[in-house]
């Protein structure tokens, strides 16, 4: 039973990571003011630590 709970928590964490990365990826892709190198950099960051870089991205695009 403990093993099942561990797998469930890991699955939820992986799913949340994938959802956050896809949200950030789409937001960066739609941003017309970024150059392609900047877009690629933010997209790569989204794959590594999406929750952390999401807040960094939001701070950087606000004037």
Protein Blocks (a to p, Z undefined) as FASTA:
>chain_A
ZZmmmmmmmmmmmmmmmmmmmmmmmmmmmpmkbcfklmmmmmmmmmmmmmlmmmmmmmmm
pZZ
